[in-house]
Amino acid sequence: MADRFEEHGSELEQPLAIARDIKKLYVKLLSEKENLTIAQFLSSNSEFRHVVRRAFIVEKFPYSEIQDNTIGKRYCSY
């Protein structure tokens, strides 16, 4: 695995804890009005933009996400 502080491409970096972020988005959505559009929701909850973007990506490209728990203590890179 590379050292992120020594490699180029940090501007392309995506958060690795997407399952955790999806859970936070889900909990937040439960407390919101049901008739909000995505644009309305994101205008007041911009911290979820990356999560919504990745949800749209995975809808079209189901293998676009890593299929492992990359933040788990037992994560093993082969």
C-alpha beads as a LAMMPS data file, in Angstrom:
LAMMPS data file: protein, C-alpha beads

78 atoms
77 bonds

1 atom types
1 bond types

-500.0 500.0 xlo xhi
-500.0 500.0 ylo yhi
-500.0 500.0 zlo zhi

Masses

1 110.0

Atoms # bond

1 1 1 0.000 0.000 0.000
2 1 1 1.248 3.486 -0.835
3 1 1 1.890 6.365 1.512
4 1 1 -0.758 8.944 0.615
5 1 1 1.510 11.817 1.616
6 1 1 4.269 10.749 -0.783
7 1 1 2.172 9.831 -3.841
8 1 1 0.620 12.133 -6.436
9 1 1 -3.138 12.041 -6.988
10 1 1 -4.509 13.178 -3.633
11 1 1 -7.051 15.293 -5.536
12 1 1 -8.583 12.011 -6.771
13 1 1 -8.782 10.474 -3.315
14 1 1 -12.152 9.171 -2.113
15 1 1 -13.140 8.456 1.490
16 1 1 -12.749 4.751 2.307
17 1 1 -15.471 4.475 4.948
18 1 1 -18.376 4.691 2.521
19 1 1 -20.575 2.223 4.451
20 1 1 -20.226 4.365 7.584
21 1 1 -21.004 7.494 5.551
22 1 1 -24.060 5.866 3.938
23 1 1 -25.348 5.013 7.428
24 1 1 -24.921 8.660 8.511
25 1 1 -26.770 9.796 5.386
26 1 1 -29.576 7.313 6.060
27 1 1 -29.993 8.494 9.658
28 1 1 -30.027 12.127 8.522
29 1 1 -32.589 11.414 5.791
30 1 1 -34.912 9.815 8.356
31 1 1 -35.096 13.137 10.200
32 1 1 -35.766 15.249 7.073
33 1 1 -39.015 16.159 5.306
34 1 1 -40.121 13.480 2.870
35 1 1 -40.787 15.903 0.001
36 1 1 -37.246 17.343 -0.281
37 1 1 -35.415 17.018 -3.570
38 1 1 -31.788 15.878 -3.562
39 1 1 -30.714 19.423 -4.461
40 1 1 -32.663 20.902 -1.546
41 1 1 -31.262 18.332 0.866
42 1 1 -27.667 18.852 -0.278
43 1 1 -27.916 22.646 -0.185
44 1 1 -28.319 22.457 3.584
45 1 1 -26.313 19.237 4.134
46 1 1 -23.272 19.628 1.894
47 1 1 -21.208 17.205 3.999
48 1 1 -23.171 14.390 2.311
49 1 1 -22.342 15.392 -1.280
50 1 1 -19.612 12.768 -1.654
51 1 1 -21.929 10.056 -0.318
52 1 1 -24.771 10.910 -2.694
53 1 1 -22.334 11.120 -5.616
54 1 1 -20.980 7.657 -4.855
55 1 1 -24.498 6.249 -4.482
56 1 1 -25.291 7.476 -7.988
57 1 1 -22.041 6.023 -9.341
58 1 1 -22.607 2.577 -7.820
59 1 1 -26.135 2.488 -9.226
60 1 1 -24.685 2.578 -12.737
61 1 1 -21.407 0.739 -12.050
62 1 1 -22.023 -1.917 -9.348
63 1 1 -18.345 -2.937 -9.121
64 1 1 -17.071 0.623 -8.677
65 1 1 -16.807 0.236 -4.897
66 1 1 -14.195 -1.746 -2.979
67 1 1 -15.810 -4.919 -1.644
68 1 1 -13.925 -5.020 1.653
69 1 1 -13.877 -3.276 5.020
70 1 1 -10.897 -0.998 4.417
71 1 1 -11.140 0.678 7.808
72 1 1 -11.415 -2.549 9.804
73 1 1 -8.677 -3.697 12.156
74 1 1 -8.366 -7.013 10.309
75 1 1 -8.050 -5.470 6.815
76 1 1 -5.428 -7.308 4.823
77 1 1 -3.972 -6.110 1.530
78 1 1 -3.044 -9.035 -0.731

Bonds

1 1 1 2
2 1 2 3
3 1 3 4
4 1 4 5
5 1 5 6
6 1 6 7
7 1 7 8
8 1 8 9
9 1 9 10
10 1 10 11
11 1 11 12
12 1 12 13
13 1 13 14
14 1 14 15
15 1 15 16
16 1 16 17
17 1 17 18
18 1 18 19
19 1 19 20
20 1 20 21
21 1 21 22
22 1 22 23
23 1 23 24
24 1 24 25
25 1 25 26
26 1 26 27
27 1 27 28
28 1 28 29
29 1 29 30
30 1 30 31
31 1 31 32
32 1 32 33
33 1 33 34
34 1 34 35
35 1 35 36
36 1 36 37
37 1 37 38
38 1 38 39
39 1 39 40
40 1 40 41
41 1 41 42
42 1 42 43
43 1 43 44
44 1 44 45
45 1 45 46
46 1 46 47
47 1 47 48
48 1 48 49
49 1 49 50
50 1 50 51
51 1 51 52
52 1 52 53
53 1 53 54
54 1 54 55
55 1 55 56
56 1 56 57
57 1 57 58
58 1 58 59
59 1 59 60
60 1 60 61
61 1 61 62
62 1 62 63
63 1 63 64
64 1 64 65
65 1 65 66
66 1 66 67
67 1 67 68
68 1 68 69
69 1 69 70
70 1 70 71
71 1 71 72
72 1 72 73
73 1 73 74
74 1 74 75
75 1 75 76
76 1 76 77
77 1 77 78
